[in-house]
Amino acid sequence: MQTETPPQSKPYDKPEGERRGLLIVNTGDGKGKSTAAFGLAVRAHGRGKSVRVFQFMKVPSARFGEHRVFEQLGIPIEGLGDGFSWKSQDLERSAQLARDGWARAAAAIASGEHFLVVLDEITYPLIYGWLPLEPVMDALMHRPPTVSVVLTGRRCPQELIDIADTVTEMRKVKHAFDAGIPAQRGIED
């Protein structure tokens, strides 16, 4: 490992623009897309901001780690889906759940009541064709100026990347699953 000298002066100029709601995309094949979005949700909640989380692939009765802690913190989180497609017994039902869930999420965004709205795993219903892209684009582009929205999921449509303020692509370098190690509760749930 090569070391480097720490910067002695600020490596950037302070932006001069006004503060406003941001559109943030966490995409890619690497781990951490939802985790990063949940970290933002906790950060905003810690500042006393209103946060709402929608999970497009999780079932309403899901009790993953994030559900348990958000419940303790008082952050609303709602499973809108039927589980991942390989677990679903009825893909048309999954598509309808995605459309119904989008209506709830779009209303939450449009209301302006929340500082941050997380649309976890929204890319999947989009790329599966369960949810049309146009109403999602319209709601995001015409949201109240104080509302930030985070979208997560693999293979984010380029149209969403193009309108986003911040895009992070998580890239898998190495993953324990590929070495035959199963998912670990508290790490991947």
C-alpha positions in Angstrom: 0.0 0.0 0.0 1.2 3.4 -0.9 0.6 6.3 1.6 -0.1 9.8 0.7 0.1 13.2 2.3 -3.2 14.5 3.7 -4.5 17.6 2.0 -3.5 20.8 3.8 -6.2 22.9 2.2 -9.8 22.3 1.2 -9.8 20.4 -2.0 -12.9 22.1 -3.4 -14.7 25.4 -3.5 -18.0 25.8 -1.6 -21.0 25.6 -4.0 -22.8 28.9 -4.5 -26.2 27.5 -5.5 -29.4 27.2 -3.4 -30.3 24.2 -1.4 -33.1 22.1 -2.8 -34.4 18.5 -2.9 -32.1 16.1 -4.7 -32.8 13.1 -6.9 -30.3 10.4 -5.9 -29.8 7.0 -7.7 -27.9 4.0 -6.2 -27.6 1.4 -8.8 -25.1 -1.3 -10.0 -24.4 -5.0 -9.4 -22.5 -4.4 -6.1 -23.8 -4.6 -2.6 -24.9 -1.5 -0.7 -27.6 0.3 -2.8 -30.4 -0.1 -0.2 -28.0 0.2 2.7 -26.8 3.6 1.5 -30.4 4.8 1.0 -31.3 3.6 4.5 -28.3 5.4 5.9 -29.6 8.6 4.3 -33.0 7.9 5.8 -31.5 7.6 9.3 -29.3 10.7 8.8 -32.4 12.8 7.8 -34.5 11.4 10.6 -31.7 12.2 13.0 -32.0 15.8 11.9 -35.7 15.8 12.6 -36.8 15.5 9.0 -39.8 13.6 7.8 -38.8 10.4 6.0 -40.9 7.7 4.2 -39.5 4.4 2.8 -41.2 2.3 0.1 -39.9 -1.1 -0.8 -41.1 -2.3 -4.2 -40.1 -5.9 -3.9 -40.6 -6.7 -0.2 -43.9 -8.0 1.0 -46.0 -5.9 3.4 -45.4 -8.3 6.2 -41.6 -8.3 5.8 -39.6 -8.2 9.1 -36.0 -7.7 7.9 -33.5 -5.8 10.0 -34.3 -2.4 8.4 -38.0 -2.9 9.2 -37.3 -3.6 12.9 -35.0 -0.6 13.4 -37.1 1.8 11.4 -40.1 0.8 13.5 -38.1 1.5 16.6 -37.0 4.9 15.2 -40.5 5.8 14.0 -39.6 5.9 10.3 -42.5 4.6 8.2 -41.4 1.8 5.9 -43.9 0.0 3.6 -43.4 -3.2 1.6 -45.3 -2.9 -1.6 -44.5 -6.1 -3.4 -44.9 -9.8 -3.6 -41.2 -10.8 -3.1 -38.7 -11.2 -5.9 -40.0 -12.6 -9.2 -38.6 -16.1 -8.6 -40.6 -16.3 -5.4 -43.9 -15.0 -6.8 -46.7 -17.3 -7.6 -48.4 -14.8 -9.9 -46.4 -12.2 -11.9 -49.4 -10.3 -13.0 -50.3 -9.8 -9.3 -46.7 -8.6 -8.7 -47.2 -6.1 -11.5 -50.4 -4.8 -10.1 -48.9 -4.5 -6.6 -46.1 -2.4 -8.2 -48.6 -0.1 -9.9 -50.7 0.2 -6.7 -47.5 0.8 -4.7 -46.3 3.4 -7.1 -49.6 5.3 -6.6 -48.9 5.5 -2.9 -45.3 6.5 -3.3 -46.2 9.1 -6.0 -48.7 10.6 -3.6 -46.2 10.8 -0.8 -43.7 12.5 -3.1 -46.3 15.0 -4.4 -47.6 15.8 -1.0 -44.4 17.7 -0.1 -44.8 16.4 3.5 -41.5 14.4 3.5 -38.0 15.7 3.3 -36.8 12.3 2.0 -38.7 9.5 0.2 -36.8 6.3 -0.5 -38.0 4.2 -3.5 -36.1 1.0 -2.6 -35.8 -1.6 -5.5 -37.9 0.5 -7.8 -35.8 -0.3 -10.8 -37.1 -3.9 -10.9 -40.7 -3.1 -11.6 -39.5 -0.6 -14.2 -37.2 -3.0 -16.1 -39.7 -5.9 -15.8 -42.3 -3.6 -17.5 -44.7 -3.8 -14.5 -44.5 0.0 -14.0 -44.3 2.4 -16.9 -41.3 4.8 -16.8 -43.2 7.9 -17.9 -45.3 8.5 -14.8 -42.3 7.9 -12.6 -40.2 10.4 -14.6 -43.0 12.9 -14.4 -43.5 12.6 -10.7 -39.8 12.9 -10.0 -39.3 15.9 -12.3 -42.3 17.8 -10.9 -41.9 17.0 -7.2 -42.0 19.8 -4.7 -38.6 21.5 -4.6 -38.0 20.6 -1.0 -38.4 16.8 -1.5 -35.4 14.6 -2.0 -35.9 11.1 -3.5 -33.6 8.1 -3.5 -34.0 5.3 -6.0 -32.3 2.0 -5.6 -31.9 -1.2 -7.7 -29.8 -2.7 -10.4 -29.9 -1.6 -14.1 -31.5 1.8 -13.5 -33.0 3.1 -16.7 -30.7 5.6 -18.4 -33.6 8.2 -18.4 -33.6 8.3 -14.6 -29.8 8.5 -14.5 -30.0 11.5 -16.9 -32.3 13.5 -14.6 -30.7 12.5 -11.3 -28.5 15.0 -9.3 -26.3 12.3 -7.8 -25.7 8.8 -9.2 -23.6 6.1 -7.5 -22.9 2.8 -9.2 -22.1 0.1 -6.7 -19.6 -2.3 -8.5 -19.0 -5.8 -7.2 -15.3 -6.5 -6.8 -15.9 -9.6 -4.7 -18.9 -11.2 -2.9 -19.0 -13.9 -0.3 -22.0 -15.5 -2.0 -19.8 -16.3 -5.0 -17.6 -18.3 -2.7 -20.5 -20.3 -1.5 -21.2 -18.4 1.7 -24.9 -17.9 2.3 -26.6 -14.6 3.1 -26.0 -13.5 6.7 -28.9 -12.1 8.8 -28.0 -8.5 9.8 -25.7 -8.1 6.8 -27.9 -8.9 3.9 -31.4 -8.6 5.2 
